[in-house]
Amino acid sequence: MRYPPPASRFPKRQKHKRAGLLRAAGSVKFTYLIADEADRMPEAAESIVQLRSSPRRISSILQEMYEQAGWKGIDTKKACQSLLGLQRVLDETGNLFADTRCILSKELPAHASLRYISAIKDVMNNLKPLIGKTGANIPTGSEASADKINAVKGFYQSLNNVLNDKKQANCIAWSPVNRQGSIAIDEPFAGLAFSRFVRGFSLTGDHNQPPLSVMLTSGTLGLSGKSGLARYTPMRSALGLKESDVKIWGHYAPKHYGEIRFVLAGEVARPFAGERANKRAAGMVEASVEVEGAQYNEAWLDYTTRMLTTAVDSGETLCLCPSFNEVEELQHRLPERQDIGFHGRGTRLDNLIEQLQRGVIKAIVTPSAWEGVSIRQKNGQQLLKNIMVTRIPLQPPNAVTENTFAARYLENGRSKEDALRSLYSRVRDRALRKFQQGLVGRGIRANNDEITAWVADPRIGPDRQHRLMGIIPERFVASYQGAICSVPKVPLSSGQ
């Protein structure tokens, strides 16, 4: 695909490990930009500008770093006092809204808004003497110190955004558990900066970057049952590219590349107990996103456990879960299966992969291998016989994203219902990309690979809620439509 490229600067900080952008120093200019895994670009751009930080944390950094950074003790003390003053304002404001965890700043009562803005200005005034003096005494190569200094600078910038950036919504994110507030900055349309970059941007002095020719490639760049350019509409919109920007497009896939046998869930209860269609916007397509605090359906967990053991007994298996919580639920039900490696929080997936390669275990259950890993034998030959997905990885947006998304729509004269409809459509598309990358991409890595794909989510199937048209590659559609539906051996829970 060839795109005429974005203007304006790309965000300076790049946290996403798979979508970095390096600009050469001096007068070197780009002519072409080639981006693989381009479907991740909007999400990567959003991760750059998302910021949620409590003044209390910044105060701790100042106290820890002030000597190393060369700050005066009196300046540091004033900054810390003002930060704790802002923290008190956030905590007290949060208590005004006991029924929510995220309050748009523009929705604050007048007296609370005045205190909020006044406290922010006080912090900014006291941080100014410190911001310009960082770096001189920081030891070379001290990444931890640099990260902390950048956290202070990033926090200052977020405060500046609260005061001056009319387009970027900000919230007070309040934790009822910790009884603590923080300032949350989110930009749900950060991917639009890409289109401005493509069309060219100006640097300081005589350095100008002309428009680029851009090629975007990804196995999931276009998730759609449509053909032609319409296939790429969601991604094109996320990156701010008009139809006229796209000069060449194409969908290329071999007629034969690997073989997949599908085993889908039978008539079993849905994953969550009491789950109801999530129609938070009028006319919105069912998203079936689990709500916070939802309880797993015990019948579904028992069924998923049975499917997992059946798959593992037939050969080496990678089981993909949307969360560590789900891994723990399955591990709790299979304490005797020493041949299954359960990936826990804070542990390395590499260790489990190495055990699988050596034959110490026969399966890995993890939420961390949907994308970006290739699990093969050490000689490069196929290792996995089965890929299992417990359920479609739909994750609800957090309250900050939801509120800032709605705020941007309202600023442009559109309704909150329009905003939520668009937001949940994006959530669905991202989940489907992740699903395809996991179920197909982790299994078929070479032309002669053969894999059995197991799906424990009863919502997925050719004649079910998630038909996956445009998701399952064309060469596997016949196998998908003729999938085996396993019959559960446990009774459905009451009311299902």
C-alpha positions as CSV (number, residue, x, y, z in Angstrom):
1,M,0.0,0.0,0.0
2,R,1.4,3.4,-0.9
3,Y,0.2,6.5,1.0
4,P,1.1,10.1,0.7
5,P,2.3,10.8,4.3
6,P,1.4,12.9,7.8
7,A,2.5,16.7,8.8
8,S,3.1,18.0,12.3
9,R,5.4,16.3,14.6
10,F,5.1,12.8,15.7
11,P,5.0,12.5,19.5
12,K,8.5,12.6,21.0
13,R,8.1,9.7,23.4
14,Q,7.6,6.3,22.0
15,K,6.7,3.6,24.5
16,H,5.3,1.0,22.2
17,K,8.1,-1.6,21.5
18,R,6.8,-2.5,18.0
19,A,6.2,0.9,16.4
20,G,9.2,3.1,16.9
21,L,10.2,5.9,14.7
22,L,13.7,7.2,14.4
23,R,14.6,10.5,12.8
24,A,18.2,10.9,11.4
25,A,20.2,13.8,12.8
26,G,21.4,16.7,10.6
27,S,20.0,17.4,7.2
28,V,19.0,13.9,6.2
29,K,15.4,13.7,5.0
30,F,13.1,10.8,4.5
31,T,11.7,9.9,1.2
32,Y,10.0,6.6,2.0
33,L,8.6,5.1,5.2
34,I,7.8,1.3,5.4
35,A,5.9,0.1,8.4
36,D,5.3,-3.5,9.1
37,E,2.7,-4.5,11.7
38,A,1.0,-1.3,10.8
39,D,-2.3,-2.3,12.4
40,R,-0.7,-1.5,15.7
41,M,0.1,2.1,14.9
42,P,-3.0,3.8,16.2
43,E,-2.7,1.9,19.5
44,A,1.0,2.7,19.8
45,A,0.3,6.4,19.2
46,E,-2.3,6.5,21.9
47,S,0.0,4.8,24.4
48,I,2.5,7.6,23.9
49,V,0.2,10.4,25.1
50,Q,-1.7,8.5,27.8
51,L,-0.6,9.7,31.2
52,R,-2.0,9.0,34.6
53,S,0.1,10.2,37.5
54,S,-0.5,11.3,41.0
55,P,1.2,14.4,42.4
56,R,2.2,12.3,45.4
57,R,4.4,10.1,43.1
58,I,6.0,13.1,41.5
59,S,6.7,14.5,45.0
60,S,8.5,11.2,45.9
61,I,10.6,11.4,42.8
62,L,11.7,15.0,43.6
63,Q,12.7,14.1,47.1
64,E,14.6,11.1,45.9
65,M,16.4,12.8,43.0
66,Y,16.9,16.4,44.0
67,E,20.6,16.1,44.9
68,Q,21.4,13.9,41.9
69,A,19.6,16.3,39.6
70,G,21.3,19.4,41.0
71,W,18.1,21.0,42.4
72,K,18.2,23.4,45.3
73,G,16.7,22.1,48.5
74,I,14.5,25.1,49.0
75,D,13.1,24.8,45.5
76,T,12.5,21.1,45.9
77,K,10.7,21.7,49.2
78,K,8.4,24.3,47.6
79,A,7.6,22.0,44.7
80,C,6.8,19.1,47.0
81,Q,4.5,21.2,49.1
82,S,2.6,22.5,46.1
83,L,2.3,18.9,44.7
84,L,0.9,17.6,48.0
85,G,-1.5,20.5,47.9
86,L,-2.7,19.5,44.5
87,Q,-3.0,15.9,45.7
88,R,-5.3,17.0,48.5
89,V,-7.5,18.9,46.0
90,L,-7.8,15.8,43.8
91,D,-8.6,13.5,46.7
92,E,-11.3,15.9,48.1
93,T,-12.7,16.3,44.6
94,G,-12.9,12.6,44.1
95,N,-14.9,12.2,47.2
96,L,-17.6,14.5,45.6
97,F,-18.2,11.8,43.1
98,A,-18.4,8.6,45.1
99,D,-20.3,6.7,42.3
100,T,-17.7,7.1,39.6
101,R,-14.0,6.6,39.0
102,C,-13.4,9.3,36.4
103,I,-14.6,12.9,36.3
104,L,-14.0,15.1,33.3
105,S,-12.5,18.4,34.6
106,K,-15.1,20.4,32.7
107,E,-17.8,18.7,34.6
108,L,-16.5,19.9,38.0
109,P,-18.7,22.3,40.1
110,A,-17.5,25.8,39.9
111,H,-15.9,26.0,43.3
112,A,-14.0,22.6,42.8
113,S,-12.9,23.7,39.3
114,L,-11.4,27.0,40.7
115,R,-9.4,25.1,43.4
116,Y,-8.3,22.5,40.8
117,I,-6.9,25.1,38.4
118,S,-5.4,27.2,41.2
119,A,-3.5,24.2,42.6
120,I,-2.3,23.3,39.1
121,K,-0.9,26.8,38.5
122,D,0.8,26.7,41.9
123,V,2.5,23.4,41.0
124,M,3.6,24.6,37.6
125,N,5.2,27.8,39.1
126,N,7.1,25.7,41.6
127,L,8.3,23.1,39.1
128,K,9.6,25.7,36.7
129,P,12.9,26.3,38.6
130,L,13.5,22.5,38.5
131,I,12.5,21.6,35.0
132,G,15.2,23.5,33.3
133,K,18.0,22.3,35.5
134,T,17.7,18.5,35.1
135,G,20.3,16.4,33.4
136,A,23.6,18.1,34.3
137,N,24.4,15.9,37.3
138,I,22.6,12.7,36.1
139,P,25.2,9.9,35.6
140,T,25.6,8.8,32.0
141,G,23.7,5.7,31.2
142,S,21.4,5.9,34.3
143,E,18.2,4.8,32.6
144,A,16.2,4.6,35.9
145,S,17.2,8.2,36.8
146,A,16.4,9.4,33.3
147,D,12.9,7.8,33.4
148,K,12.2,9.5,36.7
149,I,13.3,12.9,35.4
150,N,11.1,12.3,32.3
151,A,8.2,11.5,34.5
152,V,8.5,14.9,36.2
153,K,8.8,16.7,32.8
154,G,5.8,14.6,31.5
155,F,3.7,15.5,34.5
156,Y,4.5,19.2,34.0
157,Q,3.5,19.0,30.4
158,S,0.2,17.3,31.4
159,L,-0.6,20.2,33.7
160,N,0.2,22.6,30.8
161,N,-2.2,20.6,28.7
162,V,-4.9,20.9,31.3
163,L,-4.6,24.7,31.2
164,N,-4.0,25.3,27.5
165,D,-5.0,22.3,25.3
166,K,-8.7,22.7,24.5
167,K,-8.8,19.6,22.3
168,Q,-7.2,17.1,24.7
169,A,-9.7,16.1,27.4
170,N,-8.5,15.5,30.9
171,C,-10.0,13.9,33.9
172,I,-9.6,13.4,37.6
173,A,-9.2,9.6,37.9
174,W,-10.2,8.6,41.5
175,S,-9.7,5.3,43.2
176,P,-12.4,4.5,45.7
177,V,-10.1,1.7,47.0
178,N,-7.0,3.8,47.7
179,R,-9.0,7.0,48.3
180,Q,-6.6,8.8,46.0
181,G,-7.0,11.0,43.0
182,S,-4.7,11.5,39.9
183,I,-4.7,13.5,36.8
184,A,-5.4,11.5,33.7
185,I,-4.6,12.7,30.2
186,D,-5.8,10.7,27.2
187,E,-5.9,11.3,23.4
188,P,-8.1,8.7,21.8
189,F,-7.3,10.1,18.3
190,A,-3.6,10.1,18.5
191,G,-3.3,8.0,15.4
192,L,-4.5,11.0,13.4
193,A,-1.0,12.6,13.8
194,F,0.2,10.0,11.3
195,S,-1.6,11.7,8.4
196,R,0.0,15.0,9.2
197,F,3.4,13.4,9.4
198,V,2.9,11.8,6.0
199,R,2.1,15.1,4.3
200,G,5.3,16.7,5.6
201,F,6.4,18.7,8.5
202,S,8.8,21.5,9.3
203,L,11.7,21.4,11.8
204,T,13.5,24.3,13.3
205,G,15.9,26.3,11.2
206,D,16.4,25.1,7.6
207,H,15.4,21.5,8.2
208,N,12.1,20.6,6.5
209,Q,10.8,17.1,6.0
210,P,8.9,16.9,2.7
211,P,5.9,14.6,2.1
212,L,6.7,10.9,2.1
213,S,5.7,7.8,0.2
214,V,4.5,5.3,2.8
215,M,4.0,1.6,2.6
216,L,1.9,0.0,5.4
217,T,1.9,-3.8,5.7
218,S,0.2,-6.1,8.1
219,G,-1.5,-9.5,8.1
220,T,-4.5,-7.8,9.8
221,L,-4.4,-4.3,8.2
222,G,-7.9,-4.9,6.7
223,L,-10.4,-6.7,8.8
224,S,-13.6,-6.7,6.7
225,G,-15.8,-8.8,4.6
226,K,-15.7,-6.0,2.0
227,S,-13.3,-5.8,-1.0
228,G,-11.1,-3.1,-2.5
229,L,-10.3,0.1,-0.6
230,A,-13.4,-0.4,1.5
231,R,-11.5,-3.3,3.2
232,Y,-9.2,-0.8,4.9
233,T,-11.7,1.9,6.0
234,P,-11.3,1.3,9.8
235,M,-7.5,1.5,9.7
236,R,-7.5,4.4,7.2
237,S,-9.8,6.4,9.5
238,A,-7.8,5.6,12.6
239,L,-4.7,7.0,10.9
240,G,-6.5,10.1,9.4
241,L,-6.0,9.1,5.8
242,K,-8.5,10.1,3.2
243,E,-9.5,7.9,0.3
244,S,-7.6,10.2,-2.0
245,D,-4.4,9.7,0.0
246,V,-4.3,6.0,-0.9
247,K,-2.9,5.5,-4.4
248,I,-2.2,1.7,-4.4
249,W,-3.8,-1.0,-2.2
250,G,-4.0,-4.7,-2.3
251,H,-4.8,-7.8,-0.4
252,Y,-2.3,-10.5,-1.1
253,A,-2.6,-14.1,0.2
254,P,-1.4,-17.5,-1.1
255,K,-4.1,-19.9,-2.1
256,H,-2.4,-22.6,0.0
257,Y,-0.2,-21.9,3.1
258,G,-0.6,-24.3,5.9
259,E,-3.6,-26.3,7.1
260,I,-6.0,-25.6,10.0
261,R,-8.6,-27.9,11.5
262,F,-11.1,-26.0,13.7
263,V,-12.8,-27.2,16.8
264,L,-15.4,-24.8,18.2
265,A,-17.4,-24.8,21.4
266,G,-20.6,-26.7,21.6
267,E,-23.8,-25.6,23.4
268,V,-22.2,-24.3,26.5
269,A,-22.9,-21.3,28.8
270,R,-21.3,-18.0,27.9
271,P,-18.1,-17.0,29.6
272,F,-19.6,-14.6,32.2
273,A,-22.4,-15.3,34.6
274,G,-25.4,-13.0,34.0
275,E,-23.7,-11.5,31.0
276,R,-26.0,-9.2,29.1
277,A,-25.7,-7.6,25.7
278,N,-23.6,-4.5,26.1
279,K,-25.6,-1.9,24.3
280,R,-24.3,1.3,25.8
281,A,-25.1,3.3,22.8
282,A,-28.3,3.4,20.7
283,G,-28.2,1.1,17.7
284,M,-24.8,-0.2,18.7
285,V,-23.7,-3.7,17.6
286,E,-23.5,-6.1,20.6
287,A,-19.9,-5.9,21.8
288,S,-20.2,-8.5,24.6
289,V,-17.5,-6.8,26.5
290,E,-17.3,-8.0,30.0
291,V,-18.0,-5.3,32.6
292,E,-15.7,-4.6,35.5
293,G,-16.1,-7.2,38.3
294,A,-18.0,-9.7,36.1
295,Q,-17.9,-13.2,37.4
296,Y,-16.9,-16.2,35.3
297,N,-19.6,-18.7,34.6
298,E,-18.5,-21.9,36.4
299,A,-20.0,-24.1,33.7
300,W,-17.9,-22.3,31.0
301,L,-14.8,-22.6,33.1
302,D,-15.3,-26.3,33.5
303,Y,-16.0,-26.8,29.8
304,T,-12.9,-24.7,28.9
305,T,-10.8,-26.8,31.3
306,R,-12.0,-30.0,29.6
307,M,-11.3,-28.6,26.2
308,L,-7.7,-27.6,27.3
309,T,-6.9,-31.1,28.6
310,T,-8.3,-32.7,25.5
311,A,-6.1,-30.5,23.3
312,V,-3.0,-31.1,25.4
313,D,-3.5,-34.8,25.4
314,S,-3.3,-34.7,21.6
315,G,-0.1,-32.7,21.3
316,E,1.9,-29.6,22.2
317,T,-0.5,-26.7,22.8
318,L,-0.4,-23.0,23.2
319,C,-3.5,-21.8,25.0
320,L,-4.2,-18.0,24.8
321,C,-6.3,-16.2,27.4
322,P,-7.2,-12.5,27.5
323,S,-6.0,-12.1,31.1
324,F,-3.8,-13.5,33.9
325,N,-7.0,-13.9,36.0
326,E,-8.3,-16.4,33.5
327,V,-4.9,-18.3,33.5
328,E,-5.2,-18.5,37.3
329,E,-8.8,-19.9,37.1
330,L,-7.7,-22.7,34.7
331,Q,-4.6,-23.4,36.8
332,H,-6.8,-23.7,39.9
333,R,-8.8,-26.4,38.1
334,L,-5.8,-28.4,36.9
335,P,-3.4,-28.6,39.9
336,E,-2.4,-32.2,39.0
337,R,-1.3,-31.4,35.4
338,Q,2.4,-30.9,35.7
339,D,2.8,-31.0,31.9
340,I,1.0,-27.7,31.5
341,G,2.9,-24.5,32.2
342,F,0.8,-21.7,33.5
343,H,2.2,-18.2,32.9
344,G,1.9,-16.1,36.0
345,R,2.2,-12.4,36.7
346,G,5.7,-11.2,36.9
347,T,7.2,-14.4,35.3
348,R,9.0,-14.8,32.0
349,L,7.3,-16.4,29.1
350,D,10.7,-17.3,27.6
351,N,11.3,-19.8,30.4
352,L,8.1,-21.7,29.6
353,I,8.9,-21.7,25.9
354,E,12.3,-23.2,26.6
355,Q,10.6,-25.9,28.8
356,L,8.2,-26.6,25.9
357,Q,11.1,-27.0,23.5
358,R,12.9,-29.4,25.8
359,G,9.8,-31.5,26.3
360,V,9.6,-30.7,30.1
361,I,6.0,-29.5,29.5
362,K,3.5,-30.1,26.7
363,A,1.5,-26.8,26.9
364,I,1.7,-23.1,27.8
365,V,-1.3,-21.2,29.0
366,T,-0.7,-17.4,28.8
367,P,-2.2,-14.0,28.0
368,S,1.1,-12.8,26.6
369,A,1.6,-14.7,23.3
370,W,-1.2,-13.4,21.1
371,E,1.3,-11.5,18.9
372,G,5.0,-11.1,18.3
373,V,6.3,-14.6,19.3
374,S,7.2,-17.6,17.2
375,I,7.2,-20.8,19.2
376,R,9.1,-23.4,17.1
377,Q,11.6,-26.2,17.8
378,K,15.2,-25.0,18.1
379,N,15.9,-26.2,14.6
380,G,13.1,-24.0,13.3
381,Q,10.7,-26.9,12.7
382,Q,7.0,-26.8,13.8
383,L,6.5,-27.5,17.5
384,L,2.9,-26.7,18.3
385,K,0.1,-29.0,17.3
386,N,-2.7,-27.0,18.8
387,I,-3.6,-23.3,19.3
388,M,-6.4,-22.8,21.8
389,V,-8.2,-19.5,22.4
390,T,-10.4,-19.4,25.5
391,R,-12.5,-16.5,24.3
392,I,-12.4,-13.5,22.0
393,P,-10.2,-10.9,23.7
394,L,-12.6,-8.1,24.0
395,Q,-11.5,-5.7,26.7
396,P,-13.6,-2.7,27.9
397,P,-12.1,0.7,27.6
398,N,-11.3,2.3,30.9
399,A,-13.3,5.2,32.3
400,V,-10.6,7.7,31.2
401,T,-10.7,6.7,27.6
402,E,-14.4,6.5,27.5
403,N,-14.9,10.0,29.0
404,T,-12.2,11.6,26.9
405,F,-13.6,10.0,23.7
406,A,-17.1,11.3,24.5
407,A,-15.7,14.7,25.3
408,R,-14.1,15.0,21.9
409,Y,-17.3,14.1,20.2
410,L,-19.3,16.5,22.2
411,E,-16.9,19.3,21.4
412,N,-17.6,18.6,17.7
413,G,-21.3,18.7,18.1
414,R,-21.9,15.0,18.1
415,S,-23.7,12.9,20.8
416,K,-22.3,10.7,23.5
417,E,-24.1,7.8,21.9
418,D,-22.2,8.4,18.6
419,A,-18.9,8.5,20.6
420,L,-19.6,5.2,22.4
421,R,-20.8,3.5,19.3
422,S,-17.5,4.4,17.6
423,L,-15.4,3.5,20.6
424,Y,-16.9,0.1,21.0
425,S,-16.6,-0.5,17.3
426,R,-12.8,0.2,17.7
427,V,-12.7,-2.1,20.7
428,R,-14.2,-4.9,18.6
429,D,-11.9,-4.4,15.7
430,R,-8.8,-4.5,17.9
431,A,-10.0,-7.6,19.6
432,L,-10.6,-9.3,16.2
433,R,-7.2,-8.4,15.0
434,K,-5.7,-9.9,18.2
435,F,-7.9,-13.0,17.8
436,Q,-6.6,-13.6,14.2
437,Q,-3.0,-12.9,15.2
438,G,-3.3,-15.4,18.0
439,L,-5.4,-18.2,16.6
440,V,-3.9,-18.2,13.0
441,G,-0.7,-16.3,13.2
442,R,0.8,-18.3,16.2
443,G,0.0,-21.6,14.5
444,I,0.8,-21.2,10.8
445,R,4.3,-19.9,10.5
446,A,5.5,-21.9,7.5
447,N,4.0,-23.4,4.3
448,N,3.8,-26.9,5.6
449,D,2.5,-26.2,9.1
450,E,-0.6,-28.0,10.2
451,I,-2.5,-27.0,13.3
452,T,-5.7,-27.6,15.2
453,A,-7.4,-24.4,16.3
454,W,-9.6,-24.8,19.4
455,V,-12.0,-22.1,20.5
456,A,-13.9,-22.3,23.8
457,D,-16.0,-19.2,23.3
458,P,-19.5,-20.3,22.3
459,R,-20.2,-16.9,20.7
460,I,-17.8,-17.7,17.8
461,G,-18.9,-19.7,14.8
462,P,-20.1,-19.4,11.2
463,D,-23.7,-19.2,12.3
464,R,-23.2,-17.4,15.7
465,Q,-22.8,-13.9,17.1
466,H,-19.2,-13.5,15.9
467,R,-19.2,-15.1,12.5
468,L,-15.6,-13.9,11.8
469,M,-16.3,-13.2,8.1
470,G,-13.2,-11.3,6.9
471,I,-11.3,-12.5,9.9
472,I,-10.6,-16.1,9.0
473,P,-8.2,-16.1,6.0
474,E,-9.9,-17.1,2.7
475,R,-7.8,-20.3,2.4
476,F,-9.2,-21.6,5.7
477,V,-12.8,-20.6,5.2
478,A,-13.9,-24.0,4.1
479,S,-12.3,-25.6,7.1
480,Y,-13.9,-23.0,9.4
481,Q,-17.4,-23.5,8.0
482,G,-17.0,-27.3,8.4
483,A,-15.7,-27.0,12.0
484,I,-16.3,-29.6,14.6
485,C,-18.5,-28.4,17.5
486,S,-17.6,-30.3,20.6
487,V,-20.5,-31.3,22.9
488,P,-20.0,-30.3,26.6
489,K,-20.0,-33.1,29.2
490,V,-21.1,-30.8,32.0
491,P,-24.6,-29.5,32.4
492,L,-25.4,-25.9,31.7
493,S,-25.8,-23.6,34.7
494,S,-29.4,-22.6,35.5
495,G,-30.8,-19.8,33.5
496,Q,-28.5,-20.2,30.5
